Amino acid sequence: MRRTIFWLLSLTLVLAVTSPYTQAQAEVRVVVDRDFINIRRVPALGAEVVGSANASTVFIADAISTDSEWYRIRFAGNEAWVSVAVVTVLEGNVAALPVRDPRFIPFGGPEAPRAGFTEQTSDIIGRLTDAGVRVRTGPGVAYRELANAPRFTALPLLGRSADSQWLQVNYEGVLGWVTAEFVTILGGRTITELPIGGILADEPPLEDTDQNDLFGTLRFLRERLDLAQPSLDTQRQVWTSAALGVVPACGGYPPRPSDANIPTDLRRRYGDTLEPILRDFNRAMENVRNAIDLQIEVCSRGGSDVVLISAPVVSGGLEFVDDADILFVSLRRRLDELLPEIGPDDCVFEFAGRVDVIPLFPPLAIIEDEFTSDNRATGYCFDASPLNIGYLEVATLNTNFDLIIAISPLGNPTDFLITGAVSASTNPSGTILQPIEFPFEGRYLLVFFAETDPGVEPVGRYALTLLDIATIAPRGSLISYNEDGTLTRNIVPVVLPDGTVTGGQIVGDVGAGSTATNTTGAPLDVLLEPSIGSAVVGQLGVNETVPAVGTIEGFIQVTLPSGVSGFVPEGSVNFVNTSTETVDGNVACPGVFLTCNDLLSCAEVQACVDAGSTLLDTNGNGIACDSDESALSCQIAAPLN
């Protein structure tokens, strides 16, 4: 797969070459419609202001930002950005503008990047003056930094910007742009010899993302080893043959592999991991280049007329090849050890300079596990959007720890959306955290941690499930541990988006406030399913009253204080169904939190007032539900104090 991806990328770049850089670009004429508007360095509010413009100023926009809120223009000879909100389009097709952003997209765009990595060189050389310069992904200070070239560095020059203020260079295999004022062109060559727009990169720059920086860099180095392997193999054959007295063939030399240059921020964050690998990688590439250069030198001195190469020269060539061989083998082993297998159901998680791979939480799954003294934390990732409402339910069994839970964006793990705890002492059977609202569409992180007293090893099991209650909202607990310690997925009714209650084998829905009271005189088993002999999920104490949520085939479905839902035989409880019950000839209140629009008659209104409702006569005039929105208007009697 890695090779397939490389060749698909190469094909894209080849196709891009068929469209010359100098061909007509999409342009849109815009006019400023107010005074003192800000012109900014990058397309973002709060970005550096590079100048201002007044009403009637006309600009040519040649690109649009990724969020379609900014146009790219030329201002004082440089790239700059103006807000879409403060200009009016005079002519041109905005939809035809390419999408650009110097902070993320290299010069030339993703379809034809003019920055990244290259094997190409040039006979036009520039030398930095008395200062080092930043090598950027494009001709402007808004483009992100790829590398830092030290003072007096000699750089092959490959292109220039249209205003000749920036030069495209190859700095140790990194193709990027530097400010022309700090470069002296050597050998009497001139800047006008360089092509405007420069050349295409062999490979685009590494993406600067929150998730894949380290692993992307390691994969890049691994692929570069594979690309350099044919050059090493050719040199091994050349110098082994030379040791046997065979003169090396001249011409058709293999590509000279370039060094790798890793962005400064990555080296700073992952220096302990990357620096030793980068050092050996560049040493290996140098050895391959030295072997090739030695072959070229031999050919330049005598070519095919050389009958026998001196022993020191052959020994030098073999030494270069042997050193490169050892480094190639070592680098492959070390890189393979650092690179995990990241499948479609995995996420890359980065925090505090460390990177790990965590699994994707399977939809509607129940995950059960336990902690140890060596592993007190576990994480998962999941996908969500503002259209979702998260529902996280946890159950524990015989635990001596508090289960600390947090949800945050995967790329910003300390920006907690919700936190909670399941206490072994106060809520041993489980808890529900809901609702969870998500600010954007993307990937999120779920972390849970076992907290115990110092020196105490965590003991006990836990289980959790995660779902979207914007799609289905359960009535009651979905998971629980039975008395025998087995984990159970409870049969509970669910509410669909249209309000329909379905599932859980519920036949008869009951009114709000319905209850069931244990009248057996002994603890009553609450069953997983509506059948005698079913697994037990809890108990109803003597004379204990709990909410009733439905009926089925001689059983009442109830919800225990822990949130666990189950069934009890109808004859073992006093079942009060508020949807049908009458008291002294008067209809009972279906629920004290209902509003006028939820009630069907003035009798229900009076019953709810008697039950303590404060939602029906809000103006206190003794007439309930007398608003224009209500179909009822009921004279009510105030309840006795």
C-alpha positions as CSV (number, residue, x, y, z in Angstrom):
1,M,0.0,0.0,0.0
2,R,2.8,2.4,0.8
3,R,4.3,1.9,-2.7
4,T,0.8,2.4,-4.3
5,I,0.3,5.7,-2.5
6,F,3.7,6.9,-3.6
7,W,3.0,6.1,-7.3
8,L,-0.4,7.7,-7.2
9,L,1.2,10.8,-5.8
10,S,3.8,10.7,-8.5
11,L,1.1,10.4,-11.1
12,T,-0.7,13.4,-9.8
13,L,2.5,15.5,-10.0
14,V,3.2,14.3,-13.5
15,L,-0.3,15.3,-14.6
16,A,0.3,18.7,-13.0
17,V,3.4,19.2,-15.1
18,T,1.3,19.0,-18.2
19,S,-0.3,22.3,-17.2
20,P,2.4,25.0,-17.3
21,Y,2.6,27.2,-14.3
22,T,2.5,30.3,-16.4
23,Q,-0.9,29.4,-17.9
24,A,-3.7,31.8,-17.2
25,Q,-4.9,31.8,-13.6
26,A,-8.4,32.4,-12.5
27,E,-8.9,36.0,-11.4
28,V,-11.7,38.1,-9.9
29,R,-11.8,41.9,-9.7
30,V,-13.1,43.2,-6.4
31,V,-13.7,46.7,-5.1
32,V,-13.5,47.8,-1.5
33,D,-16.9,49.1,-0.3
34,R,-15.9,51.0,2.9
35,D,-12.9,53.0,4.3
36,F,-10.1,51.8,6.4
37,I,-10.4,48.1,5.8
38,N,-7.6,45.9,7.1
39,I,-5.3,43.9,4.8
40,R,-3.9,40.9,6.6
41,R,-0.9,38.7,6.3
42,V,-2.9,35.4,6.5
43,P,-6.6,34.7,6.0
44,A,-7.8,35.0,9.6
45,L,-9.3,37.6,12.0
46,G,-6.6,38.7,14.4
47,A,-3.8,38.0,11.9
48,E,-1.1,40.6,11.4
49,V,-2.3,43.7,9.6
50,V,0.1,44.7,6.7
51,G,-1.9,47.8,5.6
52,S,-5.3,49.2,4.9
53,A,-7.4,50.4,2.0
54,N,-10.2,52.8,1.5
55,A,-13.5,52.6,-0.5
56,S,-13.3,52.3,-4.3
57,T,-9.8,50.6,-4.2
58,V,-9.8,47.8,-6.7
59,F,-7.8,44.5,-6.2
60,I,-7.3,41.4,-8.3
61,A,-8.2,38.3,-6.3
62,D,-6.4,35.1,-7.5
63,A,-7.4,32.7,-4.7
64,I,-9.9,32.1,-1.9
65,S,-9.3,30.8,1.6
66,T,-10.4,27.3,2.8
67,D,-13.4,28.8,4.6
68,S,-14.4,31.0,1.6
69,E,-14.2,34.1,3.8
70,W,-11.0,35.7,2.4
71,Y,-9.6,36.7,-1.0
72,R,-5.9,36.6,-1.8
73,I,-4.6,39.8,-3.4
74,R,-1.3,41.5,-4.2
75,F,-0.5,44.3,-1.7
76,A,2.7,46.3,-1.7
77,G,4.3,43.6,-3.8
78,N,3.4,40.7,-1.5
79,E,0.6,38.2,-1.0
80,A,-2.0,39.5,1.3
81,W,-5.6,38.7,2.2
82,V,-8.8,40.8,2.4
83,S,-12.1,39.8,3.9
84,V,-15.0,38.8,1.5
85,A,-17.3,40.9,3.7
86,V,-15.7,44.2,2.9
87,V,-15.5,44.0,-0.9
88,T,-17.8,43.6,-3.8
89,V,-17.1,41.5,-6.9
90,L,-16.9,43.5,-10.1
91,E,-16.2,40.7,-12.5
92,G,-14.9,37.2,-12.6
93,N,-16.1,33.8,-11.4
94,V,-15.4,33.4,-7.6
95,A,-16.2,29.6,-7.9
96,A,-13.2,29.2,-10.3
97,L,-10.7,30.6,-7.8
98,P,-8.3,28.0,-6.4
99,V,-8.4,27.3,-2.6
100,R,-5.3,28.5,-0.8
101,D,-3.9,29.2,2.6
102,P,-0.2,29.9,3.2
103,R,-0.4,28.4,6.7
104,F,-1.3,25.0,5.4
105,I,-1.1,24.8,1.6
106,P,2.3,25.1,-0.1
107,F,2.9,27.5,-3.0
108,G,1.4,26.1,-6.2
109,G,-1.4,24.3,-4.2
110,P,-1.7,20.6,-3.4
111,E,-2.2,19.7,-7.0
112,A,1.2,21.2,-8.0
113,P,3.3,22.0,-4.9
114,R,6.4,24.1,-5.4
115,A,7.7,23.2,-2.0
116,G,8.4,19.9,-0.2
117,F,11.2,17.4,-1.1
118,T,13.3,17.1,-4.2
119,E,16.2,15.2,-5.7
120,Q,16.7,18.0,-8.4
121,T,19.7,20.3,-8.3
122,S,21.0,23.2,-10.4
123,D,24.2,24.7,-11.7
124,I,23.1,28.1,-10.5
125,I,24.3,28.4,-7.0
126,G,23.5,31.0,-4.4
127,R,25.3,31.6,-1.1
128,L,23.7,33.0,2.0
129,T,25.4,36.2,3.2
130,D,26.1,36.8,6.9
131,A,22.8,35.5,8.3
132,G,20.8,32.3,8.2
133,V,17.4,32.2,6.6
134,R,14.1,30.4,7.0
135,V,13.2,28.0,4.2
136,R,9.5,28.3,3.6
137,T,6.7,26.5,1.7
138,G,6.2,29.6,-0.5
139,P,7.5,33.0,-1.5
140,G,6.2,35.0,1.5
141,V,6.6,35.2,5.2
142,A,3.1,33.9,5.7
143,Y,4.1,30.5,4.4
144,R,5.1,28.1,7.1
145,E,8.8,27.2,7.9
146,L,10.3,24.0,6.6
147,A,13.9,24.4,7.7
148,N,16.5,26.9,8.8
149,A,19.6,27.3,6.6
150,P,22.7,28.5,8.5
151,R,24.8,31.5,7.4
152,F,27.1,31.0,4.4
153,T,25.2,27.9,3.1
154,A,25.5,27.3,-0.6
155,L,22.2,26.5,-2.2
156,P,21.2,25.3,-5.7
157,L,18.7,27.8,-7.1
158,L,15.7,26.4,-9.0
159,G,13.3,29.2,-9.5
160,R,12.1,32.7,-8.5
161,S,8.9,34.5,-7.7
162,A,7.3,36.8,-10.3
163,D,8.7,39.9,-8.5
164,S,12.1,38.2,-8.0
165,Q,11.9,38.9,-4.3
166,W,12.1,35.2,-3.4
167,L,14.2,32.3,-4.6
168,Q,13.3,28.6,-4.8
169,V,16.2,26.5,-3.4
170,N,17.2,22.9,-2.6
171,Y,18.4,22.9,1.0
172,E,19.6,19.3,1.8
173,G,16.7,17.8,-0.1
174,V,14.1,20.3,1.1
175,L,12.6,22.3,-1.7
176,G,11.5,25.7,-0.4
177,W,11.7,29.4,-0.7
178,V,14.1,32.0,0.8
179,T,14.3,35.8,0.7
180,A,16.4,36.9,-2.3
181,E,18.0,39.9,-0.5
182,F,20.0,37.5,1.7
183,V,21.4,35.4,-1.2
184,T,24.4,36.2,-3.4
185,I,24.3,34.4,-6.8
186,L,27.8,33.0,-7.7
187,G,29.7,32.4,-10.9
188,G,28.4,35.5,-12.7
189,R,24.9,33.9,-13.1
190,T,21.8,36.1,-12.9
191,I,18.4,35.8,-11.3
192,T,16.6,36.2,-14.6
193,E,18.0,32.8,-15.7
194,L,15.7,31.1,-13.1
195,P,12.1,30.1,-14.2
196,I,9.3,32.1,-12.6
197,G,7.3,29.9,-10.3
198,G,10.1,27.3,-9.9
199,I,9.8,23.6,-10.3
200,L,7.5,21.0,-8.9
201,A,8.4,19.1,-5.8
202,D,9.1,15.4,-6.0
203,E,7.1,15.0,-2.9
204,P,4.9,17.6,-1.1
205,P,5.9,18.8,2.4
206,L,4.8,16.7,5.4
207,E,1.4,17.8,6.6
208,D,1.6,19.9,9.8
209,T,-1.3,18.1,11.7
210,D,-2.1,17.4,15.3
211,Q,-2.2,13.7,14.8
212,N,0.3,12.4,12.3
213,D,3.5,14.5,12.6
214,L,5.8,12.0,14.2
215,F,4.4,8.9,12.5
216,G,4.3,10.7,9.2
217,T,7.9,11.7,9.5
218,L,9.0,8.2,10.4
219,R,7.0,6.8,7.4
220,F,8.6,9.4,5.2
221,L,12.1,8.3,6.3
222,R,11.2,4.6,5.8
223,E,10.0,5.3,2.3
224,R,13.1,7.3,1.5
225,L,15.2,4.3,2.5
226,D,13.3,2.2,-0.1
227,L,13.8,4.9,-2.7
228,A,17.6,5.0,-2.0
229,Q,18.0,1.2,-2.0
230,P,18.4,0.8,-5.8
231,S,21.3,3.3,-5.7
232,L,23.0,1.4,-2.9
233,D,22.5,-2.0,-4.7
234,T,24.0,-0.6,-7.9
235,Q,27.1,0.7,-5.9
236,R,27.5,-2.6,-4.2
237,Q,27.7,-4.3,-7.6
238,V,30.1,-1.7,-8.9
239,W,32.6,-1.9,-6.1
240,T,32.4,-5.7,-5.6
241,S,33.2,-6.1,-9.3
242,A,36.0,-3.6,-9.0
243,A,37.5,-5.7,-6.3
244,L,37.6,-8.6,-8.7
245,G,39.4,-6.4,-11.3
246,V,36.4,-5.4,-13.4
247,V,36.5,-1.7,-14.4
248,P,33.2,0.2,-13.5
249,A,31.0,1.1,-16.3
250,C,30.8,4.9,-16.9
251,G,27.7,6.9,-17.4
252,G,24.1,6.1,-16.4
253,Y,24.9,6.7,-12.7
254,P,22.2,6.0,-10.2
255,P,20.4,8.9,-8.4
256,R,22.3,10.5,-5.6
257,P,20.0,10.3,-2.5
258,S,19.6,13.5,-0.5
259,D,19.6,14.0,3.2
260,A,16.4,14.4,5.1
261,N,15.6,17.7,6.9
262,I,12.9,17.6,9.6
263,P,11.0,20.8,10.5
264,T,12.4,22.5,13.6
265,D,9.2,22.2,15.6
266,L,9.2,18.4,15.2
267,R,12.8,18.1,16.2
268,R,12.1,20.2,19.3
269,R,9.1,18.1,20.3
270,Y,10.5,14.6,19.5
271,G,14.2,15.2,19.6
272,D,15.0,12.2,21.7
273,T,13.4,9.9,19.1
274,L,14.2,11.7,15.9
275,E,17.7,13.1,16.3
276,P,19.6,9.7,16.5
277,I,17.6,8.4,13.5
278,L,18.0,11.6,11.5
279,R,21.8,11.5,12.2
280,D,22.2,7.9,11.0
281,F,19.8,8.5,8.0
282,N,21.9,11.4,6.7
283,R,25.1,9.5,7.3
284,A,23.7,6.5,5.2
285,M,22.7,8.8,2.4
286,E,26.2,10.5,2.5
287,N,27.9,7.1,2.2
288,V,25.8,6.2,-0.9
289,R,26.6,9.6,-2.5
290,N,30.3,9.2,-1.7
291,A,30.3,5.8,-3.4
292,I,28.6,7.2,-6.5
293,D,30.9,10.3,-6.6
294,L,34.0,8.0,-6.3
295,Q,32.8,6.0,-9.4
296,I,32.2,9.3,-11.3
297,E,35.8,10.4,-10.3
298,V,37.3,7.2,-11.5
299,C,35.5,7.5,-14.8
300,S,36.5,11.2,-15.2
301,R,40.2,10.3,-14.8
302,G,40.3,7.5,-17.4
303,G,36.9,6.0,-18.0
304,S,36.9,2.7,-19.8
305,D,40.6,3.0,-20.5
306,V,41.4,2.4,-16.8
307,V,42.6,-1.2,-16.7
308,L,42.8,-1.6,-13.0
309,I,41.7,0.6,-10.2
310,S,44.1,1.0,-7.3
311,A,43.4,-1.0,-4.2
312,P,42.9,2.0,-1.9
313,V,40.2,3.4,-4.2
314,V,38.4,0.0,-4.3
315,S,38.7,-0.3,-0.5
316,G,37.2,3.2,-0.1
317,G,34.3,2.4,-2.4
318,L,33.6,-0.9,-0.5
319,E,33.8,0.9,2.8
320,F,31.2,3.5,1.8
321,V,28.9,0.6,0.6
322,D,29.4,-1.5,3.8
323,D,28.8,1.5,6.1
324,A,25.6,2.3,4.2
325,D,24.5,-1.3,4.3
326,I,24.8,-1.5,8.0
327,L,23.0,1.8,8.5
328,F,20.1,0.8,6.1
329,V,19.5,-2.4,8.0
330,S,19.6,-0.7,11.4
331,L,17.4,2.2,10.3
332,R,14.7,-0.2,8.9
333,R,14.6,-2.2,12.1
334,R,14.4,0.9,14.3
335,L,11.8,2.6,12.1
336,D,9.6,-0.5,12.0
337,E,9.8,-0.8,15.7
338,L,8.6,2.8,16.1
339,L,5.9,2.6,13.5
340,P,2.7,0.9,14.7
341,E,0.2,-0.7,12.5
342,I,-2.5,2.0,12.2
343,G,-5.7,0.5,10.9
344,P,-8.9,2.1,9.8
345,D,-10.3,1.6,13.3
346,D,-7.3,3.3,15.1
347,C,-6.5,6.9,16.0
348,V,-3.2,8.6,16.5
349,F,-3.2,10.4,19.9
350,E,-0.5,13.0,20.8
351,F,0.0,14.7,24.1
352,A,2.9,16.2,26.0
353,G,5.4,15.1,23.4
354,R,4.3,11.5,23.4
355,V,2.3,9.7,20.7
356,D,0.2,6.6,20.9
357,V,-2.4,4.7,18.9
358,I,-5.8,4.2,20.4
359,P,-8.8,2.2,19.1
360,L,-12.0,3.6,17.6
361,F,-15.0,3.0,19.9
362,P,-17.2,0.6,18.0
363,P,-20.8,2.0,17.5
364,L,-23.3,0.7,20.1
365,A,-20.6,-1.6,21.5
366,I,-20.2,-2.6,25.2
367,I,-16.6,-2.6,26.3
368,E,-15.6,-4.4,29.5
369,D,-12.1,-4.4,31.1
370,E,-10.2,-4.0,34.3
371,F,-7.3,-1.9,35.5
372,T,-3.9,-3.0,36.9
373,S,-1.2,-1.2,38.9
374,D,0.7,-0.8,35.6
375,N,-2.2,0.3,33.5
376,R,-4.6,2.8,35.2
377,A,-5.8,4.6,32.2
378,T,-7.5,3.7,28.9
379,G,-8.5,5.8,25.9
380,Y,-10.7,5.5,22.9
381,C,-11.6,7.8,20.0
382,F,-14.9,8.3,18.3
383,D,-16.6,10.5,15.7
384,A,-19.3,13.0,16.4
385,S,-20.8,16.2,15.1
386,P,-23.2,19.0,16.4
387,L,-26.0,16.8,15.1
388,N,-25.2,14.1,17.8
389,I,-26.0,14.1,21.5
390,G,-23.6,11.8,23.3
391,Y,-24.8,9.3,25.9
392,L,-22.1,7.5,28.0
393,E,-23.1,4.8,30.5
394,V,-20.8,3.1,32.9
395,A,-21.2,0.1,35.2
396,T,-18.7,-1.3,37.7
397,L,-18.3,-4.6,39.6
398,N,-16.6,-5.0,43.0
399,T,-14.3,-2.0,42.4
400,N,-12.1,-0.2,45.0
401,F,-11.5,2.8,42.7
402,D,-13.3,5.8,41.4
403,L,-13.6,5.8,37.7
404,I,-12.7,9.3,36.4
405,I,-14.1,10.0,32.9
406,A,-13.4,12.8,30.4
407,I,-14.3,13.6,26.8
408,S,-12.5,16.2,24.7
409,P,-11.5,16.9,21.1
410,L,-8.8,14.5,20.0
411,G,-6.6,17.3,18.8
412,N,-7.0,19.3,22.0
413,P,-7.2,16.7,24.8
414,T,-7.3,19.3,27.7
415,D,-10.3,21.1,26.3
416,F,-12.8,18.9,28.3
417,L,-16.4,18.8,27.1
418,I,-17.5,16.7,30.0
419,T,-16.0,15.1,33.0
420,G,-17.4,12.8,35.6
421,A,-16.7,10.0,38.1
422,V,-18.2,6.7,39.1
423,S,-17.6,6.2,42.8
424,A,-17.2,2.7,44.1
425,S,-18.6,3.7,47.4
426,T,-21.6,5.9,46.4
427,N,-22.7,4.4,43.1
428,P,-21.3,0.9,42.6
429,S,-23.8,-0.2,40.0
430,G,-23.2,2.5,37.4
431,T,-23.9,5.9,36.2
432,I,-25.1,7.8,33.1
433,L,-23.4,10.9,31.8
434,Q,-25.7,12.8,29.4
435,P,-26.3,14.8,27.4
436,I,-22.9,15.5,25.7
437,E,-23.0,18.2,23.0
438,F,-20.2,18.4,20.4
439,P,-19.0,21.8,19.0
440,F,-17.8,20.6,15.6
441,E,-17.8,17.6,13.3
442,G,-14.7,15.6,13.9
443,R,-12.9,13.0,16.1
444,Y,-13.1,13.1,19.9
445,L,-11.2,11.4,22.8
446,L,-12.7,9.4,25.6
447,V,-10.4,8.7,28.5
448,F,-11.0,7.0,31.8
449,F,-8.7,6.5,34.8
450,A,-8.8,4.5,38.0
451,E,-8.2,6.6,41.1
452,T,-7.3,4.9,44.3
453,D,-5.6,5.7,47.6
454,P,-1.8,5.9,47.3
455,G,-0.2,2.5,47.1
456,V,-3.5,0.7,46.5
457,E,-3.8,-1.4,43.4
458,P,-7.1,-1.0,41.5
459,V,-9.4,-4.1,41.8
460,G,-12.7,-4.8,40.0
461,R,-14.2,-4.6,36.5
462,Y,-15.9,-1.9,34.6
463,A,-18.0,-1.7,31.5
464,L,-19.2,1.2,29.4
465,T,-21.3,1.9,26.3
466,L,-21.4,5.0,24.1
467,L,-24.2,6.0,21.7
468,D,-26.0,8.9,20.1
469,I,-29.3,9.7,21.8
470,A,-30.3,12.0,19.0
471,T,-31.0,8.8,17.2
472,I,-32.3,6.5,20.0
473,A,-32.7,7.5,23.6
474,P,-32.9,4.5,26.1
475,R,-35.4,4.5,28.9
476,G,-33.4,3.0,31.7
477,S,-30.0,1.5,32.1
478,L,-28.6,-0.4,29.1
479,I,-25.9,-2.3,30.9
480,S,-25.5,-3.8,34.4
481,Y,-23.8,-6.5,36.3
482,N,-25.9,-9.4,37.6
483,E,-25.6,-10.9,41.1
484,D,-23.4,-13.7,39.7
485,G,-21.0,-11.1,38.2
486,T,-21.9,-11.5,34.6
487,L,-22.4,-8.4,32.4
488,T,-25.8,-7.9,30.9
489,R,-27.2,-5.8,28.1
490,N,-30.6,-4.8,29.5
491,I,-33.8,-4.9,27.4
492,V,-35.1,-1.4,27.7
493,P,-37.5,0.6,25.5
494,V,-36.0,3.4,23.4
495,V,-37.4,6.7,22.2
496,L,-37.0,7.4,18.5
497,P,-36.5,10.9,17.1
498,D,-40.2,11.2,16.4
499,G,-41.1,10.4,20.0
500,T,-42.2,6.8,19.3
501,V,-41.3,4.4,22.1
502,T,-40.2,1.0,20.8
503,G,-38.1,-2.0,21.6
504,G,-37.6,-3.6,25.0
505,Q,-40.6,-5.8,24.5
506,I,-42.9,-3.1,25.9
507,V,-46.5,-3.5,24.9
508,G,-48.3,-1.0,27.1
509,D,-46.7,2.4,27.7
510,V,-47.8,4.0,30.9
511,G,-48.4,7.6,32.1
512,A,-45.8,9.9,33.6
513,G,-45.4,9.3,37.3
514,S,-46.6,5.7,37.2
515,T,-45.2,3.6,40.0
516,A,-44.8,0.0,41.3
517,T,-44.6,-0.8,45.0
518,N,-43.4,-4.1,46.4
519,T,-46.3,-5.7,48.4
520,T,-44.8,-9.2,48.9
521,G,-43.4,-8.5,52.4
522,A,-39.9,-9.6,51.2
523,P,-37.2,-8.4,48.8
524,L,-38.5,-8.9,45.2
525,D,-36.2,-9.9,42.4
526,V,-36.1,-7.6,39.4
527,L,-35.7,-9.8,36.2
528,L,-33.8,-9.1,33.1
529,E,-36.6,-10.4,30.8
530,P,-40.4,-10.7,31.4
531,S,-40.3,-14.4,32.3
532,I,-40.0,-16.4,35.5
533,G,-36.5,-17.8,35.9
534,S,-34.8,-14.9,33.9
535,A,-31.6,-13.5,35.1
536,V,-31.8,-11.1,38.1
537,V,-30.6,-7.6,37.6
538,G,-31.5,-6.2,41.1
539,Q,-34.0,-6.2,43.9
540,L,-37.0,-4.2,45.1
541,G,-37.0,-3.8,48.8
542,V,-40.0,-4.4,51.1
543,N,-42.6,-1.7,50.4
544,E,-40.1,0.1,48.1
545,T,-41.7,2.2,45.4
546,V,-40.0,2.8,42.0
547,P,-41.0,4.3,38.7
548,A,-43.0,2.0,36.3
549,V,-42.3,2.5,32.6
550,G,-44.4,-0.2,30.8
551,T,-46.3,-3.4,30.9
552,I,-46.0,-6.7,29.0
553,E,-47.7,-10.1,29.4
554,G,-48.4,-10.0,33.2
555,F,-45.2,-8.1,34.0
556,I,-44.4,-4.5,35.0
557,Q,-41.2,-2.9,33.7
558,V,-39.6,-0.8,36.4
559,T,-36.5,1.4,36.8
560,L,-34.4,0.9,40.0
561,P,-32.7,3.9,41.7
562,S,-29.4,2.8,40.1
563,G,-30.9,3.3,36.7
564,V,-31.1,-0.4,35.9
565,S,-34.3,-1.4,34.1
566,G,-36.0,-4.8,34.6
567,F,-39.3,-6.7,35.1
568,V,-41.5,-7.8,38.1
569,P,-44.6,-10.0,38.1
570,E,-47.7,-7.8,38.0
571,G,-49.3,-9.5,41.0
572,S,-46.3,-8.9,43.3
573,V,-46.6,-5.1,43.2
574,N,-49.1,-2.3,43.7
575,F,-49.1,-0.9,40.1
576,V,-50.3,2.8,39.9
577,N,-50.8,3.7,36.2
578,T,-51.4,7.5,36.0
579,S,-52.7,7.2,32.4
580,T,-55.8,5.4,33.5
581,E,-56.2,5.7,37.3
582,T,-59.1,7.7,38.8
583,V,-59.3,8.8,42.4
584,D,-62.7,9.5,44.0
585,G,-64.2,9.9,40.5
586,N,-61.5,12.5,39.5
587,V,-58.8,11.9,36.9
588,A,-55.3,11.7,38.4
589,C,-52.5,14.0,37.2
590,P,-50.4,12.4,34.5
591,G,-47.3,14.3,35.7
592,V,-46.6,17.5,37.6
593,F,-44.0,18.6,35.0
594,L,-46.5,18.6,32.1
595,T,-47.7,21.8,30.6
596,C,-51.2,22.8,29.4
597,N,-50.5,21.6,25.9
598,D,-49.8,18.1,27.4
599,L,-53.1,17.8,29.3
600,L,-56.5,16.7,27.9
601,S,-59.1,18.1,30.3
602,C,-59.7,20.5,33.1
603,A,-60.0,17.5,35.5
604,E,-56.4,16.6,34.7
605,V,-55.4,20.3,35.2
606,Q,-57.0,20.4,38.7
607,A,-55.4,17.1,39.6
608,C,-52.0,18.4,38.7
609,V,-52.5,21.7,40.6
610,D,-53.5,19.5,43.6
611,A,-50.3,17.5,43.1
612,G,-48.1,20.6,43.3
613,S,-47.7,21.7,39.7
614,T,-46.7,25.4,39.3
615,L,-46.7,25.4,35.5
616,L,-50.4,25.8,34.7
617,D,-51.6,29.1,36.4
618,T,-48.4,31.1,35.9
619,N,-50.2,34.5,36.3
620,G,-52.0,33.5,39.5
621,N,-55.4,34.6,38.4
622,G,-57.2,31.3,39.4
623,I,-57.7,30.4,35.7
624,A,-55.3,27.8,34.4
625,C,-54.2,27.5,30.8
626,D,-55.8,30.8,29.7
627,S,-53.1,31.7,27.2
628,D,-53.8,32.0,23.5
629,E,-51.6,28.9,22.8
630,S,-53.7,26.6,25.0
631,A,-57.0,24.9,24.0
632,L,-58.0,24.8,27.7
633,S,-59.2,27.5,30.1
634,C,-60.0,26.1,33.5
635,Q,-61.3,27.6,36.7
636,I,-59.3,26.0,39.4
637,A,-59.4,25.6,43.1
638,A,-56.3,26.4,45.0
639,P,-54.9,23.3,46.9
640,L,-55.1,23.4,50.7
641,N,-51.9,24.1,52.5
